[in-house]
């Protein structure tokens, strides 16, 4: 075994949220330390629609449309094929309490066995169990799922968490330190700056550069990290002003209640619910025709009510206006907004209800919608995007007859409005944070590939900073002693290898001088002695002295590399060895960089690969019949041989 990565390079592998939104999980290797940023789960279907920057409210959607198997979680097998995660990871850092950032944590700790350090802020640690346990109850009690983490698992998981304060420097060990910065977005959300020696990385999680009515804007000092890993949900989108959106919202609410109608605002329990409640509370204070109980305002009880208590508890995480007025009055003690009771839905007269969930796919919001949707005096205001297939999406599409379930169809006569109150930074905000942080490199995650490409170009053109956007399972090496802007692609399994192969072919079709990808990582041997995976190096691993001579064989099925003749009777008479040797040689030429590859004669059926820098030589020879495969021979340390093995294992 040996390490193939270059000295001083920072290595990043998205296990989730790479060219994707949801299931955030980013593995960073820096200075020999392996850090996992976020441990989320997928909350909506993988084949969902691609809509510009509209993911702020995709919460709990997986309960009706997402996966109910291992695919909802990041691919933890990349870390270890033996389950020894404590030997690999130095720590986990969770940015905030949304399930696509923390939802897989109890699974990883209690079911897969990770017991190492976990860090998050105090509010995140307090609120995470609420969402995790609510998700567990719905999955197990309502959907009947098996092998899901338990309530006790959630409690045991949270016991492993070390909470941190903003700007507190935490020493994970003698070399690794972390520091949290305010991220806005939701209560307790934080960006994290990690440092090992003279190298550092900033991970943003989700953040918002625009202050709102209950949270301040994200902020970080000019720390000049080697790499900034930033979300890019709104990578190519710039929102209209917050004041305009608030004015439109209040205008539509007031117009509805004036004509005697009811207003339904589907929201998720944490974040936007508090923001819109504060907005409406202040408006009711100013309007004589609304306050004093003339037009009641409600929020659905349960999670929202509990969440409000945490906002009161962690008042120091809110914005300056709320903190300054806290002595006189806590703005989360609403005077005009009270808890909802189900029987209120049948009461006559105008009213406003904030109800969860936010896409009308279940719960109180859907129940009330079915009762109110027939009356043209009423209005539903959806303050975010709705996944296709939800009742919210159908209503926004203008459908006048909506199927609630296989047995229920309703007529939609009420007014429908869609106003975006996202807590994510838009393109302008992302560029603002980059200028504030002044990184040497930027990596985009938590977004769509096409939008990332657009933003990457802006970052390069406007700021002169190189950008990266790896897909899930695709690693990138950044930096190194010889090239400050170096990018080395690391192919971590066969699927990624084939995708990179196709990308390399596409690049070469445009540029004849384009080079392929480079492998890096530790080549882990399976119990049968065959190369298995390319993994990050375990933090405690000590590599043994290399033997003087080694040889490894790898069997390859030749059938995919043979073009059958028109006459199928001739197939068995064909010799596939020439085609197989060509395929192996093509793979090695594509991915082995900085080496000479000489082909032997057709009779010899052998290739020699020589690394120019070290004169290391590896031979690759076809096995004798009846087996189809190759034999790799080398002397010495075998770093080049490991690279050859890794390539052949991933491509074939």
Secondary structure, 3 states (H helix, E strand, C coil): CCECCCCCCEEEEEEECCCCCCCCEEEEEECCEEEEECCCECCCCCCCCCCCCCCCCCCCCHHHHCCCCHHHECCHHHCCCCCCHHHCCCEEECCCCCHHHHCCHHHHHHHCCCCCCEEEEHHHHHHHHHHHHHHHHHHHHHCCCCCCCCHHHHHHHHHCEEEECECCEEECCCCEEEEEEECCCCCCCEEEEEEECCEEEEECCCCCCCCCCCCCCCCCCCCCCCEEEEECCECCCCCCCHHHHHHHHHHHHHHHHHCCCEEEEECCCCCHHHHHHHHHHHHHHHCCCCCCCCCEEEECCCHHHHHHHHHHHCHHHCCHHHHHCCCCCCCCCCCCEEECCHHHHHCCCCEEEEECCCCCCCHHHHHHHHHHCCCCCCEEEECCCCCCCCHHHHHHCCCCEEEEECCEEEECCCEEEECCCCCCCEHHHHHHHHHHHCCCEEEEECCCHHHHHHHHHHHHHHHCCEEECCCCCEEEEECCCCCCCCEEEEECCHHHHHHHHHHHHHHHHHCCCCCCCCCCCEEEECCCCCEEEEECCCCCCCCCCCCCEEEEEEECCCHHHCCCCCCHHHHHHCCCHHHHHHHHHHHHHHHCCCEEEEECCCCCCEEEEEECCCCCEEEEEECCCCCCEEEEEEECCCHHHHHHHHHHHHHC
